[in-house]
Amino acid sequence: MSSFAALLYEKQGAVAHLSLNRPQALNAFSVQMRDDLAEALSAVSDDPEVRTLLITGQGRAFCAGADLTEFGTAPSPVAARRVRWERDIWGQLWGLNIPVVTAVHGCCIGSGLEIVLLGDLCIAAEDTSFAMPEVQLGMIPAAGGSQTLPRYAGSAAALDLLLTGRSFGAHEAQRLHLVTRVVPQAALLDTAWALARQLAALDRRLVAAAKQALRDGRDLPLEVALALEDRLGAAV
């Protein structure tokens, strides 16, 4: 296991496992965590042996959102924007051509939920609490939430969650298609690892083609999307 300052990273066979590791702060997303995640995602992307990525959180929560204690600490808005462009970790996560499984518990707020939405399959402990509080805090989501949330839940539900910032539970998250499965807390990691290993046994080329077909074809006219599916199928 490789230990970053704010992440744990290990490989078990063909499964890469990243775990957010600021349990004293409920894994609030910090600048250090951003930098660590960028390096770890690069390692995952560059490793041909990795066929599935599993993301979890240490301690009592998956992620409590952005670390608000760091707001205003950047040397200037220009410098902060430049860093975000140079380290597009959300693009890295979205662009992975392997399955991304998240296992969430405790709270999954703001950036935590956006990590889930940029992945593929999410297992949630039944006591997990979700929220998107950014608008209530005077900002809009910074990790794609305004774009990914309506793609899963629909525009009306997304606006409700974004504008009110209300908390909602794991079963509502499943009804909104944000979560794939809801399980007891005690079964969370075993369920997530079993799914990650099952997906890792698949042909990596087929998985990449299936992800591309779903993501690229979603906004295309059906005739064009079917042609995309045909091309991808022929290629593998």
MOBEL-V908988 format. One record per residue. N is the residue number from 0. RES is the residue in three letters. PHI is phi in degrees with one decimal (* if undefined). PSI is psi in radians with two decimals (999 if undefined). D_FIRST is the distance of its C-alpha to the first C-alpha in whole Angstrom. Layout:
((N	RES	PHI	PSI	D_FIRST) (N	RES	PHI	PSI	D_FIRST))
//
This chain:
((0	MET	*	2.29	0) (1	SER	-94.7	2.36	4) (2	SER	-111.5	1.99	6) (3	PHE	-87.4	3.09	10) (4	ALA	-66.8	-0.61	13) (5	ALA	-127.4	0.21	13) (6	LEU	-142.4	2.69	10) (7	LEU	-112.6	2.42	7) (8	TYR	-134.6	2.26	6) (9	GLU	-145.3	2.80	4) (10	LYS	-120.7	2.30	7) (11	GLN	-123.8	1.75	9) (12	GLY	63.4	-2.17	13) (13	ALA	-94.0	0.14	14) (14	VAL	-105.0	2.17	13) (15	ALA	-94.1	2.38	10) (16	HIS	-123.3	2.05	9) (17	LEU	-108.7	2.31	10) (18	SER	-128.6	2.13	11) (19	LEU	-61.6	2.31	13) (20	ASN	-133.3	1.05	13) (21	ARG	-128.5	1.07	16) (22	PRO	-61.6	-0.49	18) (23	GLN	-66.7	-0.36	21) (24	ALA	-115.3	0.42	22) (25	LEU	53.1	0.60	21) (26	ASN	57.2	0.61	19) (27	ALA	-57.3	2.43	22) (28	PHE	-79.1	1.96	21) (29	SER	-108.6	3.01	21) (30	VAL	-59.8	-0.73	22) (31	GLN	-62.3	-0.72	19) (32	MET	-64.3	-0.69	17) (33	ARG	-58.4	-0.81	19) (34	ASP	-66.3	-0.74	18) (35	ASP	-63.0	-0.73	14) (36	LEU	-64.9	-0.65	15) (37	ALA	-60.6	-0.78	17) (38	GLU	-67.0	-0.75	15) (39	ALA	-67.0	-0.71	12) (40	LEU	-66.8	-0.58	15) (41	SER	-64.0	-0.72	16) (42	ALA	-63.1	-0.73	13) (43	VAL	-63.5	-0.81	14) (44	SER	-62.9	-0.62	17) (45	ASP	-85.9	-0.12	17) (46	ASP	-97.2	1.89	15) (47	PRO	-68.9	-0.24	18) (48	GLU	-79.6	-0.35	16) (49	VAL	-82.2	2.21	15) (50	ARG	-118.5	-0.17	17) (51	THR	-149.7	2.51	16) (52	LEU	-113.6	2.25	15) (53	LEU	-113.2	2.25	14) (54	ILE	-118.3	2.21	14) (55	THR	-132.8	-3.11	14) (56	GLY	-133.5	2.45	15) (57	GLN	-80.8	2.64	14) (58	GLY	82.5	-2.55	17) (59	ARG	-87.1	-0.09	21) (60	ALA	-148.8	2.72	21) (61	PHE	-74.1	-1.00	19) (62	CYS	-166.1	2.23	21) (63	ALA	-90.1	0.25	24) (64	GLY	94.8	-2.93	25) (65	ALA	-65.6	2.56	25) (66	ASP	-76.6	1.76	25) (67	LEU	-68.2	-0.30	29) (68	THR	-69.5	-0.29	29) (69	GLU	-93.4	-0.12	28) (70	PHE	-62.2	2.35	31) (71	GLY	83.9	0.08	34) (72	THR	-92.6	-0.17	31) (73	ALA	-66.0	2.58	31) (74	PRO	-62.5	-0.49	34) (75	SER	-167.3	2.74	36) (76	PRO	-58.0	-0.61	36) (77	VAL	-64.7	-0.79	36) (78	ALA	-64.4	-0.71	33) (79	ALA	-62.5	-0.75	31) (80	ARG	-65.7	-0.69	32) (81	ARG	-62.3	-0.75	31) (82	VAL	-61.9	-0.72	28) (83	ARG	-64.7	-0.65	28) (84	TRP	-69.7	-0.67	29) (85	GLU	-71.8	-0.54	27) (86	ARG	-119.1	1.40	24) (87	ASP	-87.0	1.27	25) (88	ILE	-66.2	-0.53	21) (89	TRP	-70.1	-0.65	23) (90	GLY	-65.3	-0.66	25) (91	GLN	-60.0	-0.82	22) (92	LEU	-65.4	-0.83	20) (93	TRP	-62.4	-0.59	24) (94	GLY	-82.5	-0.11	24) (95	LEU	-61.5	2.38	21) (96	ASN	-98.8	0.31	23) (97	ILE	-113.5	2.82	21) (98	PRO	-64.8	2.43	21) (99	VAL	-115.8	2.01	19) (100	VAL	-107.3	2.29	19) (101	THR	-113.0	2.51	19) (102	ALA	-124.7	2.02	19) (103	VAL	-119.1	2.65	21) (104	HIS	-156.2	2.94	22) (105	GLY	67.5	-1.82	24) (106	CYS	-125.6	2.58	25) (107	CYS	-137.9	1.58	25) (108	ILE	-122.1	2.50	27) (109	GLY	53.6	-2.02	28) (110	SER	-56.7	-0.57	25) (111	GLY	-61.7	-0.80	23) (112	LEU	-68.5	-0.58	25) (113	GLU	-67.2	-0.58	25) (114	ILE	-61.0	-0.78	22) (115	VAL	-58.1	-0.80	23) (116	LEU	-70.2	-0.40	26) (117	LEU	-86.8	-0.15	24) (118	GLY	-89.5	-2.79	22) (119	ASP	-116.7	-0.91	24) (120	LEU	-128.4	2.40	24) (121	CYS	-125.9	2.24	23) (122	ILE	-103.6	2.20	23) (123	ALA	-118.8	2.36	24) (124	ALA	-66.2	2.53	25) (125	GLU	-66.3	-0.27	28) (126	ASP	-97.5	0.18	29) (127	THR	-70.2	2.43	27) (128	SER	-112.1	2.31	29) (129	PHE	-115.8	2.68	29) (130	ALA	-168.0	2.70	31) (131	MET	-125.5	1.46	32) (132	PRO	-89.9	0.12	34) (133	GLU	-57.4	-0.81	34) (134	VAL	-62.1	-0.68	37) (135	GLN	-64.9	-0.40	38) (136	LEU	-95.4	0.08	37) (137	GLY	91.3	0.46	39) (138	MET	-149.5	3.10	36) (139	ILE	-113.5	2.80	35) (140	PRO	-53.4	2.47	32) (141	ALA	-108.5	0.01	30) (142	ALA	-125.1	0.60	27) (143	GLY	90.4	0.05	30) (144	GLY	-60.7	-0.58	31) (145	SER	-69.6	-0.30	34) (146	GLN	-102.9	-0.71	34) (147	THR	-77.6	-0.66	31) (148	LEU	-59.1	-0.86	33) (149	PRO	-66.7	-0.41	36) (150	ARG	-69.8	-0.46	35) (151	TYR	-92.7	-0.86	34) (152	ALA	-99.4	-0.23	36) (153	GLY	92.0	2.77	39) (154	SER	-65.6	-0.75	41) (155	ALA	-64.4	-0.84	43) (156	ALA	-64.9	-0.67	40) (157	ALA	-63.3	-0.75	37) (158	LEU	-63.5	-0.70	40) (159	ASP	-56.4	-0.89	41) (160	LEU	-67.7	-0.69	37) (161	LEU	-71.8	-0.72	37) (162	LEU	-81.2	-0.61	40) (163	THR	-87.8	-0.49	40) (164	GLY	67.2	0.27	36) (165	ARG	-66.8	2.69	37) (166	SER	-83.1	2.59	34) (167	PHE	-147.0	2.73	34) (168	GLY	-92.3	-3.13	32) (169	ALA	-66.4	-0.64	30) (170	HIS	-71.0	-0.62	33) (171	GLU	-67.2	-0.68	35) (172	ALA	-59.7	-0.64	32) (173	GLN	-69.1	-0.71	32) (174	ARG	-63.3	-0.52	36) (175	LEU	-86.6	0.06	35) (176	HIS	70.1	0.37	33) (177	LEU	-85.9	-0.42	30) (178	VAL	-123.9	2.42	28) (179	THR	-83.3	-0.80	28) (180	ARG	-139.9	2.60	28) (181	VAL	-118.0	2.24	28) (182	VAL	-135.5	2.82	27) (183	PRO	-60.0	2.62	27) (184	GLN	-51.8	-0.73	24) (185	ALA	-65.3	-0.39	23) (186	ALA	-99.4	0.01	23) (187	LEU	-59.4	-1.00	21) (188	LEU	-68.2	-0.70	17) (189	ASP	-61.5	-0.74	19) (190	THR	-64.9	-0.77	21) (191	ALA	-65.5	-0.75	18) (192	TRP	-65.8	-0.69	16) (193	ALA	-62.6	-0.73	19) (194	LEU	-66.2	-0.76	21) (195	ALA	-60.2	-0.74	18) (196	ARG	-69.3	-0.64	18) (197	GLN	-61.3	-0.78	22) (198	LEU	-69.2	-0.57	21) (199	ALA	-67.0	-0.34	19) (200	ALA	-80.8	-0.16	22) (201	LEU	-78.1	2.76	24) (202	ASP	-65.0	2.15	25) (203	ARG	-61.6	-0.62	24) (204	ARG	-65.7	-0.69	27) (205	LEU	-67.6	-0.70	29) (206	VAL	-62.8	-0.79	26) (207	ALA	-61.0	-0.73	26) (208	ALA	-67.0	-0.70	30) (209	ALA	-64.5	-0.75	30) (210	LYS	-62.7	-0.73	28) (211	GLN	-65.6	-0.70	31) (212	ALA	-61.4	-0.77	34) (213	LEU	-68.4	-0.80	33) (214	ARG	-74.5	-0.79	32) (215	ASP	-75.6	-0.54	35) (216	GLY	-83.8	-0.25	37) (217	ARG	-59.2	-0.69	37) (218	ASP	-101.8	0.17	40) (219	LEU	-93.4	2.69	42) (220	PRO	-57.8	2.58	45) (221	LEU	-54.8	-0.74	45) (222	GLU	-60.3	-0.74	47) (223	VAL	-69.8	-0.69	44) (224	ALA	-65.1	-0.66	41) (225	LEU	-65.5	-0.64	43) (226	ALA	-66.4	-0.67	43) (227	LEU	-61.3	-0.81	40) (228	GLU	-57.9	-0.73	38) (229	ASP	-63.7	-0.75	41) (230	ARG	-64.7	-0.77	40) (231	LEU	-66.1	-0.70	36) (232	GLY	-63.0	-0.73	37) (233	ALA	-65.5	-0.59	39) (234	ALA	-70.1	-0.48	36) (235	VAL	-106.6	999	34))
//
